[in-house]
């Protein structure tokens, strides 16, 4: 199934669907009148509660019991094990529970479980490669200069795709999907890593099982990072060979909860992955999600994040996780095939680090097919793929090294000046050439 080109107007009408675009940010317009903004959408009946240091598990349970809540899930790594997902007990009103917990000593925060949404020189012999302007030598060099980078390296470090999952049977992806020692579908934790049936990644929403895609968004993202390349089939990935860890937290409509995103981040970090692609977002400033990103930061993990698709300046109208100040976040805007900021892309001279191609991007899709999608969701995985090239070249590179190599060696583009912090568009070859000196 080949992709088709759609108009920007049509894309904007369908931003809520991962099958039509990349990432949806639900932020209100910057020029909104003085009336109160609508609350960001959240999962009904659930709260995420973070406790202060020194509050024992027994005391946590006591505080929750008093407030009328019960623990549904405990995150034993994030916030030092002091983050829990709770549900109402005995018909108690969630608003009352949140109010009681917010006033209780020892509670750092009690917040809604916000909804996150998807945001959509060697030459390989893949037959559709010539249609991939982002990789091939596009008009006036508006690509990421992948062929020059591939002359140095084509293999990559592992990358986690925190998304709707991956079509693990796709002919252009299967060889690059990470497979654990866990036996599939036997209800056991065969590899003793604390997760049941995570043979091909992890379904964070289900709490067990592999990260199989039922939407298409995650499969498209995965192909941009590492579709199998130089195999005389389909498209080329930024990485020719890599291991993609499928971490599913969003459903078949491209929506997922903050609580499941946190579980997905915790899983990826525990598997030793150092690069996570995050093509999703929300207008909700979640303390618990920020804690999870901090946990990843403490373990040296880089999160490559899509900026959002609302044509907003997120320095003024924040989108999350793109707007968090964590130093392990690399936020990506989308450029088009003329090196302009894509019409839908969010931007920000402070919050957004770099641009990468994200308009009319051809990649893998469900059912062994291919599709053309647009969004900052499509821009972020080019950067994640380049980060994985760099990490494979220099295994000791820190997330700070990766960020600097990518930001500091982007191609300067006049149209992006003042729109992204680097003032430029991703250049894989320059970043790869720079990384050895940064690590030495």
BATOR-870029 format. One record per residue (C-alpha): x, y negated, z. Coordinates in pm, 1 decimal, always signed. Layout:
BEGIN
u:X&v:Y&w:Z
...
// end
This chain:
BEGIN
u:+0.0&v:+0.0&w:+0.0
u:+167.3&v:-319.4&w:-119.4
u:+106.8&v:-649.7&w:+55.2
u:-87.7&v:-935.6&w:-95.8
u:-36.7&v:-1308.9&w:-72.0
u:-306.5&v:-1498.7&w:+114.4
u:-365.2&v:-1872.0&w:+139.3
u:-260.4&v:-2063.5&w:+450.5
u:-626.6&v:-2159.1&w:+503.2
u:-731.0&v:-1794.2&w:+500.0
u:-447.4&v:-1703.8&w:+735.0
u:-546.7&v:-1970.9&w:+983.4
u:-904.5&v:-1837.2&w:+988.4
u:-777.6&v:-1493.3&w:+1083.8
u:-502.3&v:-1571.6&w:+1333.7
u:-678.5&v:-1368.7&w:+1601.7
u:-625.1&v:-1051.4&w:+1402.2
u:-285.1&v:-887.5&w:+1402.2
u:-365.4&v:-736.9&w:+1064.3
u:-387.9&v:-1082.8&w:+912.2
u:-112.1&v:-1279.0&w:+1079.4
u:+150.4&v:-1279.5&w:+1343.7
u:+110.6&v:-1424.4&w:+1690.7
u:-195.5&v:-1597.1&w:+1831.8
u:-145.1&v:-1860.8&w:+2095.6
u:-467.0&v:-1961.9&w:+2266.4
u:-345.2&v:-2307.0&w:+2371.0
u:-584.7&v:-2601.0&w:+2337.9
u:-501.0&v:-2867.8&w:+2076.7
u:-250.6&v:-3130.1&w:+2192.6
u:-489.6&v:-3413.8&w:+2108.5
u:-781.6&v:-3272.0&w:+2307.9
u:-1002.1&v:-3524.5&w:+2487.6
u:-990.4&v:-3569.4&w:+2860.7
u:-1241.3&v:-3290.2&w:+2925.1
u:-1105.0&v:-2988.6&w:+3112.3
u:-942.7&v:-2725.7&w:+2892.4
u:-1102.0&v:-2383.4&w:+2880.6
u:-934.7&v:-2129.6&w:+3105.7
u:-710.7&v:-1883.9&w:+2919.6
u:-879.6&v:-1544.9&w:+2868.9
u:-811.4&v:-1281.8&w:+3133.0
u:-896.7&v:-918.1&w:+3202.9
u:-1215.3&v:-900.6&w:+3408.6
u:-1191.5&v:-772.1&w:+3764.2
u:-811.8&v:-777.1&w:+3799.9
u:-547.6&v:-995.2&w:+3963.9
u:-168.8&v:-985.8&w:+3969.7
u:-34.6&v:-1055.3&w:+4316.9
u:+325.8&v:-1134.8&w:+4403.9
u:+443.4&v:-1118.5&w:+4765.2
u:+722.8&v:-1310.5&w:+4932.3
u:+1049.8&v:-1144.2&w:+5028.4
u:+1027.8&v:-950.4&w:+5355.1
u:+659.5&v:-855.4&w:+5324.5
u:+648.3&v:-478.4&w:+5374.8
u:+426.7&v:-246.9&w:+5171.3
u:+216.3&v:-182.3&w:+5479.3
u:+165.6&v:-556.6&w:+5529.5
u:+84.6&v:-597.7&w:+5159.8
u:-187.2&v:-333.8&w:+5187.1
u:-323.1&v:-499.4&w:+5500.6
u:-343.5&v:-840.9&w:+5332.4
u:-518.2&v:-692.6&w:+5031.1
u:-763.7&v:-495.9&w:+5245.6
u:-852.6&v:-810.5&w:+5437.6
u:-909.9&v:-997.8&w:+5111.8
u:-1129.7&v:-719.1&w:+4969.8
u:-885.9&v:-580.7&w:+4712.2
u:-715.7&v:-249.4&w:+4637.9
u:-390.4&v:-173.1&w:+4457.0
u:-436.4&v:-39.3&w:+4103.0
u:-69.3&v:-42.2&w:+4003.0
u:+257.9&v:-122.7&w:+4175.4
u:+559.9&v:-251.0&w:+3979.9
u:+840.7&v:-102.4&w:+4182.0
u:+1119.7&v:-283.0&w:+3993.6
u:+978.9&v:-628.1&w:+3918.3
u:+1009.3&v:-880.2&w:+4203.0
u:+1188.1&v:-613.2&w:+4404.9
u:+872.8&v:-400.5&w:+4422.2
u:+663.4&v:-689.2&w:+4554.3
u:+432.3&v:-723.3&w:+4252.3
u:+99.3&v:-538.1&w:+4234.7
u:-205.2&v:-526.1&w:+4011.4
u:-522.0&v:-529.3&w:+4221.5
u:-894.6&v:-476.7&w:+4167.6
u:-1193.0&v:-578.2&w:+4376.8
u:-1305.1&v:-333.8&w:+4645.9
u:-1663.6&v:-282.5&w:+4753.4
u:-1818.1&v:-540.5&w:+4523.4
u:-1612.5&v:-833.6&w:+4651.5
u:-1601.9&v:-1136.4&w:+4420.1
u:-1269.3&v:-1175.9&w:+4242.9
u:-1269.1&v:-1553.7&w:+4291.1
u:-1310.8&v:-1507.0&w:+4665.7
u:-1031.7&v:-1248.8&w:+4675.7
u:-798.9&v:-1482.9&w:+4490.2
u:-886.3&v:-1769.7&w:+4723.0
u:-821.3&v:-1560.3&w:+5035.0
u:-490.5&v:-1429.4&w:+4903.1
u:-373.4&v:-1773.8&w:+4794.3
u:-419.4&v:-1895.1&w:+5151.5
u:-260.5&v:-1590.9&w:+5314.1
u:+90.9&v:-1605.9&w:+5450.0
u:+339.1&v:-1393.9&w:+5259.0
u:+160.3&v:-1422.5&w:+4922.9
u:+366.2&v:-1604.6&w:+4658.4
u:+84.1&v:-1610.1&w:+4402.4
u:-243.4&v:-1443.0&w:+4307.2
u:-329.9&v:-1501.1&w:+3943.6
u:-556.6&v:-1364.6&w:+3668.4
u:-434.9&v:-1080.3&w:+3449.7
u:-411.4&v:-1298.8&w:+3140.1
u:-473.5&v:-1162.0&w:+2791.7
u:-177.3&v:-1174.9&w:+2552.0
u:-224.6&v:-1157.3&w:+2175.9
u:-11.2&v:-1058.8&w:+1876.9
u:+135.5&v:-1338.6&w:+1657.8
u:+205.0&v:-1189.4&w:+1321.0
u:+2730.4&v:-817.9&w:+44.7
u:+2600.6&v:-481.9&w:-6.7
u:+2276.3&v:-438.5&w:-187.7
u:+2045.9&v:-155.6&w:-77.4
u:+1855.9&v:+59.5&w:-325.0
u:+1512.2&v:+22.0&w:-163.4
u:+1268.4&v:-44.0&w:-450.9
u:+1084.4&v:-331.0&w:-279.0
u:+1402.6&v:-505.6&w:-162.1
u:+1387.0&v:-764.7&w:-441.2
u:+1056.0&v:-888.3&w:-296.9
u:+1208.2&v:-956.4&w:+46.0
u:+1316.7&v:-1319.3&w:+5.1
u:+1416.0&v:-1335.9&w:+371.9
u:+1697.3&v:-1084.7&w:+316.3
u:+1785.0&v:-1109.3&w:-50.7
u:+1965.2&v:-1413.4&w:-192.5
u:+1652.1&v:-1623.8&w:-217.0
u:+1606.7&v:-1962.7&w:-381.2
u:+1890.2&v:-2198.5&w:-291.0
u:+2003.0&v:-1961.9&w:-13.2
u:+1687.0&v:-1984.1&w:+195.5
u:+1743.7&v:-1631.9&w:+329.9
u:+1931.7&v:-1507.6&w:+638.3
u:+2237.3&v:-1399.5&w:+432.8
u:+2187.2&v:-1034.4&w:+521.9
u:+2398.0&v:-888.0&w:+236.1
u:+2709.9&v:-1067.3&w:+361.3
u:+2641.6&v:-944.3&w:+714.7
u:+2589.2&v:-590.7&w:+584.5
u:+2938.1&v:-598.2&w:+435.4
u:+3061.1&v:-601.0&w:+797.3
u:+2799.4&v:-382.7&w:+967.7
u:+2469.5&v:-210.6&w:+892.1
u:+2403.3&v:-13.0&w:+1211.9
u:+2248.3&v:-168.5&w:+1520.8
u:+2197.8&v:-131.6&w:+1892.3
u:+1860.8&v:-13.2&w:+2024.1
u:+1569.9&v:-256.1&w:+2014.3
u:+1242.4&v:-227.1&w:+2205.3
u:+932.4&v:-335.4&w:+2012.9
u:+688.8&v:-457.3&w:+2282.1
u:+375.3&v:-469.6&w:+2071.6
u:+89.0&v:-253.2&w:+1940.8
u:+318.8&v:+47.8&w:+1900.7
u:+492.4&v:+189.9&w:+1592.8
u:+370.9&v:+431.7&w:+1325.8
u:+635.5&v:+686.8&w:+1421.1
u:+559.5&v:+904.4&w:+1116.3
u:+609.5&v:+625.0&w:+862.8
u:+858.2&v:+755.2&w:+601.3
u:+1051.8&v:+427.0&w:+610.6
u:+1069.8&v:+420.3&w:+992.1
u:+1066.0&v:+775.8&w:+1129.4
u:+1442.9&v:+826.6&w:+1118.0
u:+1497.3&v:+502.8&w:+1309.9
u:+1240.8&v:+559.0&w:+1587.2
u:+1392.8&v:+655.1&w:+1921.2
u:+1296.7&v:+1002.1&w:+2042.7
u:+1356.2&v:+1105.5&w:+2402.5
u:+1416.3&v:+1453.2&w:+2541.5
u:+1059.0&v:+1458.4&w:+2674.9
u:+837.5&v:+1726.8&w:+2521.1
u:+525.1&v:+1572.7&w:+2365.4
u:+174.1&v:+1608.0&w:+2506.1
u:+240.2&v:+1862.5&w:+2779.5
u:+149.4&v:+1634.9&w:+3069.4
u:+497.3&v:+1661.2&w:+3222.4
u:+795.8&v:+1434.7&w:+3278.3
u:+1042.3&v:+1675.3&w:+3115.0
u:+1333.3&v:+1431.6&w:+3101.7
u:+1276.5&v:+1317.1&w:+3462.1
u:+1278.1&v:+945.3&w:+3381.3
u:+958.3&v:+874.2&w:+3574.1
u:+728.9&v:+869.2&w:+3269.4
u:+503.7&v:+1144.0&w:+3133.0
u:+507.2&v:+1238.8&w:+2762.5
u:+711.0&v:+935.3&w:+2652.8
u:+859.7&v:+1125.9&w:+2359.8
u:+836.3&v:+837.6&w:+2114.0
u:+836.8&v:+539.5&w:+2344.9
u:+564.7&v:+455.1&w:+2594.8
u:+199.7&v:+354.2&w:+2600.8
u:+196.8&v:+102.8&w:+2885.9
u:-180.5&v:+59.2&w:+2866.4
u:-241.1&v:+430.2&w:+2921.0
u:+47.4&v:+463.5&w:+3166.4
u:+177.5&v:+769.2&w:+2979.9
u:+229.5&v:+904.5&w:+2630.8
u:+409.8&v:+771.2&w:+2325.4
u:+380.5&v:+425.5&w:+2173.4
u:+177.8&v:+512.6&w:+1861.5
u:+38.2&v:+217.7&w:+1665.5
u:-334.5&v:+190.9&w:+1590.7
u:-328.2&v:-170.5&w:+1472.3
u:-39.2&v:-221.5&w:+1228.5
u:+120.0&v:-530.7&w:+1380.4
u:+390.1&v:-342.7&w:+1570.5
u:+471.7&v:-126.4&w:+1268.8
u:+517.5&v:-438.8&w:+1055.1
u:+744.9&v:-593.2&w:+1318.7
u:+944.2&v:-269.8&w:+1351.2
u:+1008.4&v:-256.7&w:+976.4
u:+1152.3&v:-607.9&w:+977.1
u:+1395.6&v:-506.4&w:+1250.0
u:+1497.6&v:-168.6&w:+1113.3
u:+1312.6&v:-7.6&w:+826.5
u:+1542.0&v:+269.0&w:+706.3
u:+1760.7&v:+104.0&w:+442.4
u:+1951.6&v:+225.7&w:+138.4
u:+1726.9&v:+533.1&w:+124.9
u:+1567.2&v:+463.9&w:-215.8
u:+1235.0&v:+409.0&w:-40.1
u:+1017.7&v:+108.0&w:+31.2
u:+1169.6&v:-195.2&w:+203.1
u:+1497.6&v:-284.0&w:+372.1
u:+1529.6&v:-364.5&w:+740.5
u:+1758.8&v:-622.3&w:+897.3
u:+1934.2&v:-319.0&w:+1046.6
u:+1992.2&v:-23.5&w:+814.8
u:+2002.1&v:+225.7&w:+1099.1
u:+1895.3&v:+166.4&w:+1456.3
u:+1685.3&v:+321.6&w:+1727.2
u:+1353.0&v:+147.8&w:+1776.1
u:+1186.5&v:+201.6&w:+2114.0
u:+809.1&v:+181.7&w:+2070.3
u:+651.1&v:+15.5&w:+2375.0
u:+277.5&v:-21.3&w:+2323.7
u:+79.5&v:-260.9&w:+2541.0
u:-165.2&v:-412.8&w:+2290.8
u:-470.4&v:-238.4&w:+2147.5
u:-613.8&v:-189.6&w:+1799.1
u:-728.2&v:-553.6&w:+1798.2
u:-384.6&v:-693.1&w:+1878.5
u:-476.1&v:-782.3&w:+2237.6
u:-318.3&v:-671.5&w:+2561.8
u:-305.7&v:-763.8&w:+2929.1
u:-23.2&v:-931.0&w:+3115.8
u:-20.3&v:-637.3&w:+3357.9
u:+49.0&v:-392.5&w:+3075.7
u:+311.2&v:-621.8&w:+2920.9
u:+491.0&v:-622.6&w:+3255.9
u:+477.5&v:-241.9&w:+3268.0
u:+620.2&v:-236.7&w:+2915.9
u:+908.1&v:-468.0&w:+3004.8
u:+986.7&v:-260.9&w:+3313.0
u:+990.9&v:+56.1&w:+3099.3
u:+1218.6&v:-93.2&w:+2832.6
u:+1467.8&v:-218.9&w:+3089.8
u:+1476.2&v:+118.6&w:+3263.2
u:+1558.4&v:+288.5&w:+2933.0
u:+1872.2&v:+75.4&w:+2906.4
u:+1758.0&v:-134.6&w:+2611.5
u:+1926.9&v:-476.6&w:+2593.6
u:+1710.9&v:-640.4&w:+2323.5
u:+1330.5&v:-664.2&w:+2333.0
u:+1119.0&v:-816.9&w:+2056.2
u:+812.1&v:-1001.2&w:+2188.0
u:+579.5&v:-1108.3&w:+1906.5
u:+288.5&v:-1214.2&w:+2127.5
u:+178.6&v:-1500.0&w:+2346.3
u:-82.3&v:-1701.5&w:+2532.7
u:-138.5&v:-2049.7&w:+2670.0
u:-145.5&v:-1902.0&w:+3021.4
u:+155.7&v:-1976.8&w:+3241.0
u:+180.4&v:-1647.7&w:+3428.2
u:+409.2&v:-1626.6&w:+3731.4
u:+403.9&v:-1246.5&w:+3719.8
u:+512.5&v:-1232.6&w:+3355.0
u:+789.8&v:-1479.7&w:+3435.0
u:+897.4&v:-1250.9&w:+3720.6
u:+913.2&v:-957.1&w:+3477.6
u:+1128.2&v:-1161.1&w:+3239.1
u:+1349.0&v:-1250.9&w:+3534.9
u:+1384.3&v:-880.5&w:+3612.6
u:+1496.0&v:-823.6&w:+3253.2
u:+1737.7&v:-1115.5&w:+3284.9
u:+1889.6&v:-962.9&w:+3597.9
u:+1961.7&v:-651.5&w:+3390.0
u:+2120.9&v:-840.2&w:+3101.0
u:+1829.3&v:-804.1&w:+2858.3
u:+1761.2&v:-1053.1&w:+2577.8
u:+1395.8&v:-1119.4&w:+2490.0
u:+1339.6&v:-1250.0&w:+2137.6
u:+1005.8&v:-1431.9&w:+2145.1
u:+774.7&v:-1563.5&w:+1873.7
u:+700.3&v:-1935.1&w:+1915.5
u:+331.1&v:-1919.4&w:+1818.9
u:+106.5&v:-1999.3&w:+1525.5
u:-87.8&v:-2312.5&w:+1618.8
u:+126.3&v:-2577.3&w:+1442.7
u:+188.3&v:-2724.4&w:+1788.6
u:+489.6&v:-2885.2&w:+1952.8
u:+527.7&v:-2646.5&w:+2244.5
u:+752.3&v:-2893.3&w:+2424.8
u:+423.2&v:-3079.5&w:+2481.4
u:+168.3&v:-2797.9&w:+2459.6
u:+344.5&v:-2493.4&w:+2606.6
u:+293.8&v:-2137.4&w:+2488.3
u:+411.0&v:-1838.6&w:+2689.2
u:+641.6&v:-1653.4&w:+2707.5
u:+799.7&v:-1882.2&w:+2444.1
u:+808.8&v:-2185.4&w:+2675.9
u:+959.1&v:-2020.4&w:+2983.5
u:+1299.2&v:-2163.8&w:+3074.2
u:+1461.0&v:-1823.9&w:+3141.6
u:+1806.7&v:-1818.6&w:+2986.1
u:+1749.7&v:-1469.2&w:+2840.1
u:+1469.6&v:-1590.5&w:+2610.0
u:+1543.0&v:-1675.0&w:+2246.9
u:+1237.1&v:-1841.3&w:+2092.6
u:+1184.7&v:-1829.9&w:+1716.8
u:+984.5&v:-2051.0&w:+1479.0
u:+886.5&v:-1944.6&w:+1126.6
u:+1031.4&v:-2089.1&w:+806.7
u:+904.8&v:-2036.9&w:+451.8
u:+1081.3&v:-1951.6&w:+125.3
u:+1168.2&v:-2319.7&w:+71.5
u:+1342.1&v:-2352.8&w:+411.4
u:+1059.3&v:-2563.1&w:+549.7
u:+888.3&v:-2506.5&w:+881.6
u:+596.6&v:-2277.6&w:+795.3
u:+267.7&v:-2466.7&w:+807.1
u:+130.6&v:-2252.0&w:+1091.3
u:+446.8&v:-2235.5&w:+1303.8
u:+478.9&v:-2383.4&w:+1649.7
u:+797.6&v:-2580.1&w:+1706.0
u:+987.2&v:-2769.7&w:+1975.5
u:+1326.2&v:-2937.6&w:+1987.3
u:+1377.5&v:-2799.6&w:+2338.4
u:+1164.7&v:-2486.3&w:+2372.9
u:+1232.1&v:-2331.6&w:+2030.6
u:+1585.3&v:-2214.6&w:+1956.4
u:+1599.5&v:-2130.1&w:+1587.6
u:+1383.5&v:-2063.3&w:+1282.1
u:+1371.4&v:-1748.5&w:+1069.5
u:+1162.0&v:-1649.8&w:+768.2
u:+804.1&v:-1574.9&w:+871.1
u:+581.2&v:-1668.3&w:+576.4
u:+460.7&v:-1395.0&w:+337.9
u:+686.3&v:-1122.2&w:+476.2
u:+669.5&v:-773.9&w:+325.0
u:+723.1&v:-486.5&w:+567.8
u:+602.3&v:-144.0&w:+676.3
u:+240.3&v:-86.6&w:+777.9
u:+9.9&v:+188.9&w:+901.0
u:-39.2&v:+508.2&w:+705.6
u:+301.4&v:+497.8&w:+541.2
u:+211.9&v:+177.4&w:+360.1
u:+348.0&v:-174.0&w:+319.7
u:+183.9&v:-511.8&w:+369.7
u:+262.3&v:-882.1&w:+344.0
u:+188.3&v:-1073.9&w:+665.3
u:+271.0&v:-1420.1&w:+794.6
u:+341.1&v:-1552.8&w:+1142.6
u:+609.3&v:-1624.9&w:+1395.3
u:+555.9&v:-1257.0&w:+1481.3
u:+738.2&v:-1185.4&w:+1156.1
u:+1016.6&v:-1439.4&w:+1222.4
u:+1115.3&v:-1309.2&w:+1567.4
u:+1212.4&v:-956.6&w:+1452.0
u:+1464.5&v:-1094.1&w:+1201.8
u:+1639.5&v:-1253.7&w:+1497.7
u:+1601.3&v:-938.6&w:+1708.5
u:+1754.0&v:-736.8&w:+1424.8
u:+2050.5&v:-971.3&w:+1397.0
u:+2095.8&v:-960.9&w:+1775.7
u:+2107.2&v:-581.1&w:+1748.1
u:+2372.3&v:-603.6&w:+1474.2
u:+2578.3&v:-826.8&w:+1702.5
u:+2532.1&v:-601.9&w:+2003.7
u:+2644.7&v:-297.1&w:+1803.8
u:+2950.0&v:-489.8&w:+1681.1
u:+3034.0&v:-599.9&w:+2036.7
u:+2872.3&v:-365.6&w:+2293.2
u:+2992.7&v:-583.9&w:+2580.9
u:+2821.4&v:-896.1&w:+2446.9
u:+2592.8&v:-1055.5&w:+2704.9
u:+2252.9&v:-1200.9&w:+2623.8
u:+2418.7&v:-1542.4&w:+2654.7
u:+2676.5&v:-1440.4&w:+2391.7
u:+2401.2&v:-1324.1&w:+2157.1
u:+2200.9&v:-1643.8&w:+2205.7
u:+2501.5&v:-1864.7&w:+2140.8
u:+2613.0&v:-1672.8&w:+1831.9
u:+2265.2&v:-1696.6&w:+1679.3
u:+2178.1&v:-2052.9&w:+1784.0
u:+2521.3&v:-2197.9&w:+1731.1
u:+2573.6&v:-2048.0&w:+1386.0
u:+2240.2&v:-2107.9&w:+1218.4
u:+2233.9&v:-2277.7&w:+878.6
u:+2161.6&v:-2647.2&w:+929.6
u:+1837.7&v:-2732.6&w:+748.5
u:+1721.8&v:-3096.6&w:+726.7
u:+1354.3&v:-2997.7&w:+738.5
u:+1412.7&v:-2820.0&w:+1071.7
u:+1601.7&v:-3104.0&w:+1239.9
u:+1409.5&v:-3207.3&w:+1550.3
u:+1183.5&v:-2903.4&w:+1516.9
u:+1412.3&v:-2640.6&w:+1673.0
u:+1704.0&v:-2681.8&w:+1912.7
u:+1962.9&v:-2549.7&w:+1667.5
u:+1826.2&v:-2758.5&w:+1381.4
u:+1854.6&v:-2457.7&w:+1158.5
u:+1752.7&v:-2121.8&w:+1019.4
u:+1902.5&v:-1786.5&w:+1115.5
u:+2222.3&v:-1681.1&w:+937.0
u:+2311.2&v:-1318.5&w:+1007.8
u:+2656.5&v:-1330.7&w:+849.2
u:+2774.3&v:-1636.0&w:+1041.9
u:+2646.9&v:-1499.4&w:+1372.5
u:+2814.7&v:-1163.6&w:+1312.4
u:+3143.4&v:-1331.8&w:+1224.3
u:+3128.6&v:-1542.5&w:+1541.7
u:+3047.0&v:-1277.7&w:+1801.9
u:+3395.3&v:-1119.9&w:+1846.2
u:+3552.8&v:-1445.7&w:+1961.6
u:+3270.1&v:-1506.5&w:+2208.9
u:+3319.0&v:-1170.5&w:+2378.3
u:+3700.0&v:-1184.4&w:+2379.4
// end
